[in-house]
Amino acid sequence: MKKFILFILITLMSTGAILAQEEKKEDKPVRAPFESGILIDSRTVFNPVKKTLEFNIQHRFAQIEDFNNLYGIYGASNIRLALNYSVMDKLMIGFGTTKDQKLQDFQLKYVILEQTRENTIPVGLAFYGNMAIDGRNEDVFGLNYEFTNRFSYFAQLIISRKISYALSLQLAPSFSHVNAVLPGYEHDKIGISFNGRLRVSPQSSIIFNYDQPLEIEAIYENKEPALKPKANVALGWEISTSTHAFQIFISSARALVPQYNMMYNTNDFFDGGIFFGFNITRLWSF
Protein backbone atom coordinates (compact mmCIF):
# COMPACT_ATOMS: atom_id res chain seq x y z
CA MET A 1 0.00 0.00 0.00
CA LYS A 2 2.82 2.42 0.87
CA LYS A 3 4.52 1.62 -2.42
CA PHE A 4 1.28 2.28 -4.31
CA ILE A 5 0.81 5.67 -2.62
CA LEU A 6 4.46 6.56 -3.33
CA PHE A 7 3.94 5.63 -6.99
CA ILE A 8 0.85 7.86 -7.21
CA LEU A 9 2.71 10.81 -5.65
CA ILE A 10 5.69 10.45 -8.01
CA THR A 11 3.33 10.21 -11.01
CA LEU A 12 1.42 13.33 -9.98
CA MET A 13 4.63 15.27 -9.38
CA SER A 14 6.03 14.23 -12.78
CA THR A 15 2.78 15.14 -14.54
CA GLY A 16 2.73 18.52 -12.79
CA ALA A 17 6.31 19.20 -13.86
CA ILE A 18 5.53 18.30 -17.49
CA LEU A 19 2.43 20.51 -17.52
CA ALA A 20 4.40 23.40 -16.01
CA GLN A 21 7.02 23.02 -18.74
CA GLU A 22 4.33 23.00 -21.43
CA GLU A 23 2.75 26.16 -19.96
CA LYS A 24 6.12 27.89 -20.09
CA LYS A 25 6.79 26.74 -23.65
CA GLU A 26 7.31 29.78 -25.83
CA ASP A 27 5.08 30.41 -28.84
CA LYS A 28 7.87 31.08 -31.35
CA PRO A 29 7.67 33.30 -34.45
CA VAL A 30 6.79 31.62 -37.75
CA ARG A 31 9.74 30.62 -39.88
CA ALA A 32 10.69 32.84 -42.84
CA PRO A 33 7.43 34.49 -43.93
CA PHE A 34 9.66 36.11 -46.58
CA GLU A 35 13.22 35.40 -47.72
CA SER A 36 14.34 39.01 -48.21
CA GLY A 37 13.65 42.51 -46.96
CA ILE A 38 12.64 43.46 -50.53
CA LEU A 39 9.87 41.89 -52.61
CA ILE A 40 10.19 43.33 -56.14
CA ASP A 41 9.40 47.02 -55.39
CA SER A 42 8.07 46.71 -51.82
CA ARG A 43 9.60 46.11 -48.40
CA THR A 44 8.66 43.08 -46.31
CA VAL A 45 8.34 42.35 -42.59
CA PHE A 46 11.52 40.24 -42.84
CA ASN A 47 14.41 41.58 -40.78
CA PRO A 48 17.77 39.78 -40.56
CA VAL A 49 18.92 38.87 -37.06
CA LYS A 50 21.04 41.23 -34.95
CA LYS A 51 24.51 42.06 -36.34
CA THR A 52 23.64 41.09 -39.93
CA LEU A 53 24.75 43.22 -42.88
CA GLU A 54 22.44 43.11 -45.89
CA PHE A 55 23.53 44.19 -49.39
CA ASN A 56 20.83 44.94 -51.99
CA ILE A 57 21.16 45.32 -55.75
CA GLN A 58 17.99 46.50 -57.51
CA HIS A 59 18.15 46.73 -61.30
CA ARG A 60 15.54 47.91 -63.79
CA PHE A 61 16.11 47.70 -67.54
CA ALA A 62 14.51 50.07 -70.06
CA GLN A 63 10.89 49.68 -71.14
CA ILE A 64 10.23 46.55 -73.17
CA GLU A 65 9.64 47.70 -76.74
CA ASP A 66 10.89 45.38 -79.49
CA PHE A 67 13.82 43.24 -80.52
CA ASN A 68 15.88 46.28 -81.61
CA ASN A 69 16.55 47.16 -77.98
CA LEU A 70 16.46 43.47 -76.97
CA TYR A 71 13.18 44.11 -75.17
CA GLY A 72 14.63 46.80 -72.94
CA ILE A 73 17.98 45.23 -72.08
CA TYR A 74 19.94 47.53 -74.44
CA GLY A 75 18.18 50.66 -73.21
CA ALA A 76 19.04 53.02 -70.36
CA SER A 77 18.69 51.24 -67.02
CA ASN A 78 18.13 52.31 -63.45
CA ILE A 79 20.03 50.74 -60.55
CA ARG A 80 20.06 51.06 -56.77
CA LEU A 81 22.74 49.79 -54.38
CA ALA A 82 22.06 49.65 -50.64
CA LEU A 83 23.63 48.50 -47.40
CA ASN A 84 21.40 47.72 -44.40
CA TYR A 85 22.46 46.71 -40.91
CA SER A 86 20.40 45.02 -38.19
CA VAL A 87 21.18 46.95 -35.02
CA MET A 88 18.77 44.64 -33.17
CA ASP A 89 16.70 41.66 -34.25
CA LYS A 90 13.78 44.01 -34.82
CA LEU A 91 15.57 47.16 -35.99
CA MET A 92 17.31 47.73 -39.32
CA ILE A 93 18.90 50.94 -40.62
CA GLY A 94 20.34 51.47 -44.08
CA PHE A 95 21.61 53.70 -46.87
CA GLY A 96 21.07 53.43 -50.61
CA THR A 97 22.06 55.25 -53.79
CA THR A 98 20.04 55.27 -57.02
CA LYS A 99 21.13 56.19 -60.55
CA ASP A 100 17.99 58.05 -61.65
CA GLN A 101 17.86 61.53 -60.08
CA LYS A 102 21.03 60.62 -58.12
CA LEU A 103 18.89 59.78 -55.10
CA GLN A 104 20.58 59.10 -51.76
CA ASP A 105 18.18 57.48 -49.30
CA PHE A 106 18.34 56.75 -45.60
CA GLN A 107 15.95 54.08 -44.37
CA LEU A 108 14.72 52.43 -41.21
CA LYS A 109 12.57 49.38 -40.54
CA TYR A 110 11.25 48.27 -37.17
CA VAL A 111 9.38 45.02 -36.58
CA ILE A 112 6.57 45.78 -34.13
CA LEU A 113 4.99 42.32 -34.03
CA GLU A 114 6.01 38.86 -35.25
CA GLN A 115 3.37 36.31 -36.21
CA THR A 116 3.67 33.22 -34.00
CA ARG A 117 3.28 29.54 -34.84
CA GLU A 118 0.38 28.98 -32.45
CA ASN A 119 -1.37 32.20 -33.57
CA THR A 120 -0.95 33.93 -30.22
CA ILE A 121 -0.02 36.81 -32.52
CA PRO A 122 -1.87 36.18 -35.81
CA VAL A 123 -0.05 38.73 -38.02
CA GLY A 124 3.33 40.34 -38.46
CA LEU A 125 3.56 44.13 -38.25
CA ALA A 126 6.46 46.40 -39.24
CA PHE A 127 7.09 50.09 -39.84
CA TYR A 128 9.24 51.16 -42.79
CA GLY A 129 10.33 54.71 -43.51
CA ASN A 130 12.89 56.56 -45.59
CA MET A 131 14.14 60.01 -46.50
CA ALA A 132 15.67 60.53 -49.95
CA ILE A 133 17.85 63.40 -51.18
CA ASP A 134 17.83 64.35 -54.88
CA GLY A 135 21.50 64.85 -55.82
CA ARG A 136 21.07 66.57 -59.19
CA ASN A 137 22.34 70.08 -60.01
CA GLU A 138 20.64 73.09 -58.39
CA ASP A 139 19.25 74.40 -61.69
CA VAL A 140 16.91 71.39 -61.84
CA PHE A 141 14.93 72.94 -58.98
CA GLY A 142 14.34 76.31 -60.65
CA LEU A 143 14.13 79.65 -58.84
CA ASN A 144 14.20 80.14 -55.07
CA TYR A 145 16.33 77.07 -54.57
CA GLU A 146 16.74 75.71 -51.04
CA PHE A 147 18.55 72.55 -50.03
CA THR A 148 15.35 71.14 -48.53
CA ASN A 149 13.83 71.15 -52.04
CA ARG A 150 15.80 67.96 -52.58
CA PHE A 151 14.01 66.01 -49.83
CA SER A 152 11.28 63.40 -50.17
CA TYR A 153 9.81 61.00 -47.62
CA PHE A 154 8.01 57.68 -47.41
CA ALA A 155 6.30 55.95 -44.46
CA GLN A 156 4.59 52.59 -44.52
CA LEU A 157 2.90 50.19 -42.09
CA ILE A 158 3.37 46.59 -43.28
CA ILE A 159 0.85 43.95 -42.17
CA SER A 160 1.74 40.36 -43.05
CA ARG A 161 0.27 36.90 -42.66
CA LYS A 162 1.95 33.59 -43.39
CA ILE A 163 -1.13 31.65 -44.47
CA SER A 164 0.65 28.31 -44.88
CA TYR A 165 4.10 26.87 -45.56
CA ALA A 166 3.71 27.95 -49.19
CA LEU A 167 1.76 31.23 -49.08
CA SER A 168 2.65 34.56 -47.43
CA LEU A 169 0.77 37.82 -48.05
CA GLN A 170 1.21 41.49 -47.11
CA LEU A 171 -0.96 44.59 -47.07
CA ALA A 172 0.73 47.96 -46.55
CA PRO A 173 -0.83 51.45 -46.44
CA SER A 174 1.69 54.23 -47.11
CA PHE A 175 2.21 57.99 -47.19
CA SER A 176 4.58 59.72 -49.64
CA HIS A 177 5.73 63.33 -49.66
CA VAL A 178 7.98 65.31 -52.04
CA ASN A 179 9.08 68.79 -50.94
CA ALA A 180 9.49 70.42 -54.37
CA VAL A 181 7.18 69.57 -57.27
CA LEU A 182 6.31 71.02 -60.68
CA PRO A 183 3.32 73.41 -60.94
CA GLY A 184 0.05 71.50 -60.78
CA TYR A 185 1.61 68.43 -59.17
CA GLU A 186 0.76 67.15 -55.69
CA HIS A 187 3.17 67.08 -52.75
CA ASP A 188 1.45 64.19 -50.95
CA LYS A 189 0.10 60.79 -51.89
CA ILE A 190 -1.58 58.05 -49.85
CA GLY A 191 -1.23 54.56 -51.30
CA ILE A 192 -1.82 50.90 -50.61
CA SER A 193 0.39 47.94 -51.52
CA PHE A 194 -0.53 44.27 -51.75
CA ASN A 195 2.11 41.64 -52.35
CA GLY A 196 3.13 38.12 -51.56
CA ARG A 197 4.85 34.91 -52.53
CA LEU A 198 3.78 31.36 -53.30
CA ARG A 199 6.49 28.81 -52.60
CA VAL A 200 6.66 26.09 -55.27
CA SER A 201 9.84 24.34 -54.05
CA PRO A 202 12.19 24.65 -51.04
CA GLN A 203 14.20 27.35 -52.89
CA SER A 204 11.75 28.82 -55.43
CA SER A 205 8.65 31.00 -55.21
CA ILE A 206 6.27 32.89 -57.47
CA ILE A 207 6.16 36.51 -56.28
CA PHE A 208 3.88 39.44 -57.03
CA ASN A 209 3.61 43.13 -56.16
CA TYR A 210 0.80 45.66 -56.56
CA ASP A 211 1.13 49.32 -55.52
CA GLN A 212 -1.94 51.50 -55.91
CA PRO A 213 -1.79 55.30 -55.46
CA LEU A 214 -5.14 56.44 -54.06
CA GLU A 215 -7.00 59.43 -55.46
CA ILE A 216 -8.26 61.14 -52.30
CA GLU A 217 -9.73 64.52 -53.20
CA ALA A 218 -9.71 65.65 -49.57
CA ILE A 219 -5.92 66.00 -49.66
CA TYR A 220 -5.66 67.47 -53.19
CA GLU A 221 -3.88 70.81 -53.47
CA ASN A 222 -5.16 71.26 -57.04
CA LYS A 223 -8.71 70.74 -58.27
CA GLU A 224 -7.30 68.83 -61.24
CA PRO A 225 -3.80 67.48 -60.51
CA ALA A 226 -1.44 67.57 -63.47
CA LEU A 227 -0.57 63.92 -62.90
CA LYS A 228 -2.59 61.02 -61.55
CA PRO A 229 -0.04 58.23 -61.11
CA LYS A 230 -0.81 54.70 -62.25
CA ALA A 231 -0.63 51.46 -60.29
CA ASN A 232 2.57 49.45 -60.26
CA VAL A 233 1.90 45.83 -61.24
CA ALA A 234 4.69 43.25 -61.02
CA LEU A 235 5.09 39.49 -61.28
CA GLY A 236 8.24 37.42 -60.88
CA TRP A 237 10.24 34.45 -59.63
CA GLU A 238 12.40 34.22 -56.50
CA ILE A 239 15.25 31.79 -55.80
CA SER A 240 16.66 31.85 -52.27
CA THR A 241 19.21 30.26 -49.96
CA SER A 242 20.09 30.98 -46.33
CA THR A 243 22.27 33.96 -47.35
CA HIS A 244 21.06 34.92 -50.85
CA ALA A 245 17.82 35.88 -52.56
CA PHE A 246 17.53 36.44 -56.31
CA GLN A 247 14.35 37.84 -57.85
CA ILE A 248 13.66 38.29 -61.56
CA PHE A 249 10.41 39.92 -62.68
CA ILE A 250 8.45 42.21 -64.96
CA SER A 251 7.12 45.45 -63.48
CA SER A 252 5.35 48.60 -64.63
CA ALA A 253 7.45 50.91 -62.41
CA ARG A 254 10.95 52.19 -63.10
CA ALA A 255 11.75 54.11 -59.92
CA LEU A 256 13.52 52.16 -57.17
CA VAL A 257 12.68 54.43 -54.22
CA PRO A 258 9.04 53.80 -53.25
CA GLN A 259 7.76 57.38 -52.96
CA TYR A 260 8.70 58.03 -56.60
CA ASN A 261 6.68 55.03 -57.76
CA MET A 262 3.67 56.20 -55.76
CA MET A 263 3.99 59.83 -56.88
CA TYR A 264 5.13 59.66 -60.50
CA ASN A 265 4.53 56.30 -62.18
CA THR A 266 2.97 56.83 -65.63
CA ASN A 267 3.36 53.30 -67.00
CA ASP A 268 0.33 51.10 -67.61
CA PHE A 269 1.17 47.41 -67.23
CA PHE A 270 -1.75 46.43 -69.48
CA ASP A 271 -0.83 48.92 -72.21
CA GLY A 272 2.82 48.02 -72.82
CA GLY A 273 4.41 49.89 -69.90
CA ILE A 274 6.52 46.94 -68.73
CA PHE A 275 10.16 46.65 -67.62
CA PHE A 276 12.39 43.66 -66.94
CA GLY A 277 14.11 43.82 -63.55
CA PHE A 278 15.99 41.84 -60.94
CA ASN A 279 16.94 42.13 -57.26
CA ILE A 280 19.84 40.46 -55.47
CA THR A 281 20.15 40.28 -51.69
CA ARG A 282 23.26 39.04 -49.84
CA LEU A 283 23.57 38.61 -46.06
CA TRP A 284 26.69 38.55 -43.87
CA SER A 285 26.62 37.84 -40.12
CA PHE A 286 29.15 39.39 -37.73
N, C-alpha and C positions, 0 to 999 in steps of 0.2 A: 504493500500500500504506500509506504514512504517513497519507494522508487517510482511508483506511478505518479504521485504528486510532484516529485522532483522533475519528472519528465514533462509534465504539463507546464510547470513554471518555466523551464528552459525553453520549451516551444513557444510559449507566450512572449517571453523576453526576446527571442530571436525574431518572431513575427513583428513585434513592436519596433525592433531596430531596423528591419527591412522596410517597413512602412514609413518610418522616419526618414530613411535615406531616400525613398521615392518622393516624399513630400519636398525634400530639399533639392531634388533633381532639377537642374536648370533647364528652362525652355529655351534652347539655343536658336540663334538666327538661322534662317533658311540658307542653304548653300547656293552661292553664285546665282542670284537672280539675273545678273548680267555679267559678261566677261570683261567688259571695258567701261571706263568712265564716259566714253563717247559712243553713241549709236547713230551712225550716219551724220546727221547735223544736230542732234540733240545730246544733252547730258543725261546720264543715268544715275540711279541711287548708289551704284557701285563705288566704293572707296577702297583703295588698297590699304593694307594694314599699316600701322605706325612704322615710320622710318623707311617707307618705300618711295623711290623716285620713279615717276612715270614720264615717259617720253612719247609725245604724240606727233605723228605726221598726218596732216589732212591735205589731200590733193584733189583739185577739181580741174578737169580738162575743159576745153572750149565747148561751145554748144554743138551737139551732134547735128551735122548738116548733110554731107554726102561723102562719097569716097575720096573726093579731091582733098579734103582735110582729114582723111582717115577717120571720119565720124567724130571729129573733135580733138583727136589726139595730136594733130599737127598744129592746132590753133593755140592762142595765148591761154595759159593756164593760171590758176590761182593756187597758192600753197600756204599753209600755216604750219609752223613748228612751235611746239610748246613743251615746257618742262613743268611738272607738277610734283609737289612733295607732300606726303602725309605726315603732318605734324603730330597728329593723334590718329587713332583708328577711325574716328568720325570726322576729322577735320583735314581738308586738303587745301593748299594754296598753290598758285601757279602763275606763270608768265608765258605769253605767246606772242609771236610776231607773224603778220600776214602780209603777203605780197600786195594785193589790191589795197589801195589807199594807205599803204605803209602803216597798217594798224598795229599798235602795241597794246596788248590787253593784259590786265591783272585780274585774276579770278580766284574765287573762293567757293568751296562746297562744304556744307556741314550736314551730316546725317543725323536727323532728329530722332527718327524711329527706325528700327530694323524689324521686318516681318519675322515671326518666329515659327518654328516647325509645328508647334501644337496650337497655333493661332491665338495664343495669348495676346499677341499684337498682330492683327490680320493684314496690315499693309506696311510697306516701307515709306518713309517720308524724309525728304532731303531739301535743303535750300541751296540754290546755286545763284551766284551773282558775279558780274564782272564790270569793269570800267575799261573802256578802250580809248586810246589817244590816236587821232589821225595825224600821221607824220609827214604829210605832204607840205609843199611850199606855202608860205603865208598868202600868196596871191590867189590861191584856190578859194579862200574864205571871203574875198571881196573887201569892201570898205569896213572901217570900224573893227579891225581885227583885234581880237583878244585871245590869249592862249587857251582860255576855257572853251572857245569855239570848237576846239578839237575833240572835246570830250563827248562820249556816249556811254549809256549804261544799260544793263540788262539784269532783271531779277526774276527768279522762277522758283515755284514750289513744285517739287516732283513727288507724285504719289504713285507708288508701284505695288504690284501684286504678282507674286509667283503663283500662277494658277495650278501648275503641275510641274513635273520634272522637265517637260518639254516647253511649256508656254509661260512667258513672262510678259506683262503689259505695264505701260506707264501712261499717266495722264498728268499734264503739267501746265497750269495757267502761268502766264508771264506778263511782265511789264517792260517795255522798251522806251528809252528816251534818247534823243539826239539834241545836243545843245544848239547847233547852228544848222539851219535847213534853208533850202531855196524858197523863194516867195511862193505861197500857196500850198506848201508842204506842211505836214503835221510834225510836231515835236514828240508826240507820245503815241504809243500803240499798245493796246492790250491784246494778247493772243492766247491761243490754246494749242498744245501739242499732244499728239497721241502716237505712241510708238511701241514697238515690242519685238520679240524674237520667238521663233518656233524652232526648237532644236530637232534636227533630223538625224544626227549621229552624235557620238560623244564629243567630237571636235567641231561639228558644222551646224549652222543655223541659218534659216531664212529670217531676214530682218526687214523691218519697214519703219518709215518715219512720215508723219503728217503734221505740218505746222500751219495753223490757220490764223492769220491776222483777223481780228474782229472789228467790224465797222460799228462803232458805238458813237452815235451822233452827240450824246451828252458830253463827250470829251473833245469834240471837234473844235478846232480854232477857226476853221474856214467852213462856210456853208457848203461849198463844193471843193473838197480837197483836190489838189492837182494830181495826186497819185493815190490810187487805192490798191495796195499791194496784193499779190495773188498768193494762194496757198503753195507751200512747198510739199511736193509729193515725192517720196523716194522708196525704192525697193532694192534689196541687195542680198548678199551672201556673206556670212562671217565664218572664219576658220580661227580657232583659238587653241592655245596651250596654257600651261600654268603661268607663263611669263610673256606671252605674245597674243595679240589679237589682230587679225587682218580682215578688213571689210572691203568688199568691192560692190559697187552699186550704180544705179542711175538715179538722178535727182533733178528736180526743176529749179534748184537754187544754186547760185554760184558763190555767194558770200560765205565765209567760214567763221564769222563772228555772229552769234545768233540775232542780235538786235538789227543787224543790217538785212538779214533775211526777212525778219518781221516787218521792217519799215519800208524796204525798197524792192522786194522781189517782183519782177514784171514778167516772169516766164510762166507759161501755161503748160503743164505737163501733158495735157491732152491735145495740145495744138503745136507740138514740135519743140517746146522749150525744155529740152532734156540734155543733161550733161553726164558723162561718165565720171566717176570719182572713186577714190579709195582712201581708207584710213589705216594707219599702222600704229599700234600701241606696244610699247616695250616697258617691262617693269624690272627694277633692280632693288633688292633689299639690302639695307645696311645695318 
